[in-house]
């Protein structure tokens, strides 16, 4: 997925040395979410992102036990 900064507004959600989570407001007004994990980037629409966040919370909960 090419990043067209003229038609998208990017916002960093969080980042570490190796990972980055960011959003982009697309030209059509839709917000997309992106995870850059080393050399892999995963793209999400809003509904998919919400489900991913549920999964991440469950992972954290299990890791804390």
QUIRAHU-V917128 format. One record per residue. RES is the residue in one small letter. SS is DSSP state (hx for helix, st for strand, lp for the rest). PSI is psi in radians with two decimals (999 if undefined). OMEGA is omega in whole degrees, -180 to 180 (* if undefined). Layout:
BEGIN
res->RES ss->SS psi->PSI omega->OMEGA
res->RES ss->SS psi->PSI omega->OMEGA
END
This chain:
BEGIN
res->x ss->lp psi->2.08 omega->180
res->x ss->lp psi->2.52 omega->178
res->x ss->lp psi->2.03 omega->178
res->x ss->lp psi->1.72 omega->-174
res->x ss->lp psi->-0.30 omega->178
res->x ss->lp psi->-0.55 omega->-178
res->x ss->lp psi->-0.01 omega->-179
res->x ss->lp psi->2.54 omega->171
res->x ss->st psi->2.05 omega->-178
res->x ss->st psi->2.54 omega->176
res->x ss->st psi->2.19 omega->177
res->x ss->st psi->2.27 omega->176
res->x ss->st psi->-0.87 omega->-180
res->x ss->st psi->2.71 omega->177
res->x ss->st psi->2.68 omega->173
res->x ss->lp psi->-2.99 omega->179
res->x ss->lp psi->-0.56 omega->-175
res->x ss->lp psi->-0.26 omega->-172
res->x ss->st psi->2.65 omega->-180
res->x ss->st psi->2.34 omega->173
res->x ss->st psi->2.28 omega->-178
res->x ss->st psi->2.80 omega->177
res->x ss->st psi->2.76 omega->174
res->x ss->st psi->2.32 omega->172
res->x ss->st psi->1.99 omega->-176
res->x ss->lp psi->2.87 omega->-179
res->x ss->lp psi->-0.52 omega->-180
res->x ss->lp psi->0.07 omega->178
res->x ss->lp psi->-0.15 omega->179
res->x ss->lp psi->2.47 omega->176
res->x ss->st psi->2.29 omega->175
res->x ss->st psi->2.71 omega->-178
res->x ss->st psi->2.54 omega->-174
res->x ss->st psi->2.38 omega->173
res->x ss->st psi->2.12 omega->174
res->x ss->st psi->2.00 omega->-177
res->x ss->st psi->1.62 omega->-172
res->x ss->lp psi->-2.00 omega->-176
res->x ss->lp psi->0.27 omega->179
res->x ss->st psi->2.34 omega->174
res->x ss->st psi->2.27 omega->179
res->x ss->st psi->2.29 omega->-177
res->x ss->st psi->2.41 omega->-178
res->x ss->st psi->2.49 omega->163
res->x ss->st psi->2.95 omega->-174
res->x ss->hx psi->-0.84 omega->-178
res->x ss->hx psi->-0.69 omega->179
res->x ss->hx psi->-0.70 omega->180
res->x ss->hx psi->-0.75 omega->180
res->x ss->hx psi->-0.72 omega->178
res->x ss->hx psi->-0.68 omega->177
res->x ss->hx psi->-0.71 omega->179
res->x ss->hx psi->-0.69 omega->175
res->x ss->hx psi->-0.77 omega->178
res->x ss->hx psi->-0.80 omega->-179
res->x ss->hx psi->-0.70 omega->178
res->x ss->hx psi->-0.71 omega->178
res->x ss->hx psi->-0.67 omega->178
res->x ss->hx psi->-0.77 omega->179
res->x ss->hx psi->-0.75 omega->179
res->x ss->hx psi->-0.77 omega->-180
res->x ss->hx psi->-0.64 omega->-180
res->x ss->hx psi->-0.47 omega->-179
res->x ss->lp psi->-0.13 omega->-178
res->x ss->lp psi->999 omega->*
END
